[in-house]
Amino acid sequence: MKIGVLRVIAGGRVAFRCPGCNELHQIRVEGDDRPRWSFNGDYDRPTFTPSVLVTGSQVELDEKGEWTGEWVLGPDGKPLPLVCHSFVTGGQIEFLGDCTHALAGQTVPLRDPDEVPT
């Protein structure tokens, strides 16, 4: 279920659309399981602490923003690493310098989680 700029997910999780990765990033904000982030309760201008760090491999997305099942490969034929590290404060995402996408070092507003990436 979408509320504000977040998608509410079972298990005490919320997700936000990352404009750097063009994917939804999920974090746990309720319950006893760990890790768990603090959440200010504002679904239009959320703040989460601590920072959000997503790592893995870069994926190929189709025109709808869905994974094609393929990885972005480097010159050596291996999947390229993905790092997305940010602070989400007052409805803004501050991307840290260790991000592997084009928004590293920038601050941008959160957007509708159902918005199709362009």
N, C-alpha and C positions, 0 to 999 in steps of 0.2 A: 504494500500500500504506500502511495506517495503522500508525503506531508511536507509542504514547503519545498525546499531544495534537497530533501532527503527521501530515500526509500527505506521504509521500516520493514525489517526482515525478521523471521522467527529466530528464537534463541537470544533475544536481547541485542540484536545487531541493527545497525543502520548502514546505509550505503550512500555515497555521494559520487557524482560523475566527475571524474578527473579530466579536465580539458587538456592536460599534457599527455596522458596515456590514451584518452578517449575510451576509458573503461570505467566501470563502477568499482570503487574501493570500499570494502566492508570493514567495519570495526564493531567490537562488542562494547555496549554502553550500559548494559544491565545484567544482573545475575552474578553468580559466584565464580563462574569460570574465568580463567585468565588466558591471555591478557585482556584487560578491560580499560577503556578510556573514560576520563571524566567528560561529561557533556553538560552544557549550560541549559539544555531543555528547549532552546529556541530553534525551531525547525526551519525558520526563514533565514536566520543569521547565526548558524551554529558555531560553537567553539568547542574543540576537542583538545584535551591534553592527556598525555604528552604528544609529541610529534607523531605523524603517521609515516611509516616506512614500509614500502612495498618493493619486494625484490623478486626476480625471476628471470624469464627470457622474454624478449620482445616478440609479439605475435602479429600476424597479418590479419587485418580486419577488412570485412567487405563494406559495401556502400551503406549498409544499415548499422555498421559499427559492431558486427558480430564476428567472432573468431572464425576464420576459414579452416582451421585445423592445421595451418602451416605456421612455421616460425620465420622470423626475419633472420636471414643467415648472413654471416660475415664472409670476408674473402676466403677464410679457411673452411667454409662450409658448415661451421658450427653456429648454433643460435646465439644472437647478440644478447648480452645481459641487459636487464631492465632494472633501473633503480628509480624510484619515485619517492622522494622524501619531502615532507611538507608540514607546515603548521597550518591548521584551520582555525581561524580566529574571526569572529564577527561576520561570518558569511564569506570571507575571503580565504583564498589558498595562497600561502607564501611558499613558493617552491625553493628549496635549498639548492646550493651549488653542486651537490653530488648527484642530482637528477640526470638521467641519460636522455631526456627529451628536450625539445626546443624551448620549453618554458622555465628551464633552470634559472634561478636568480630573479624570477618575476613574481609579482603578486597579482592575482586575477580573481574576479568574483566566482562563487559557486554558481552553477547553472542547473536547470531542470534536469533531474536524473533520467527522464524519458526522452530528452532531446537527442536526436540522431546526430552523431558527429559529422562534421563537414571536412 
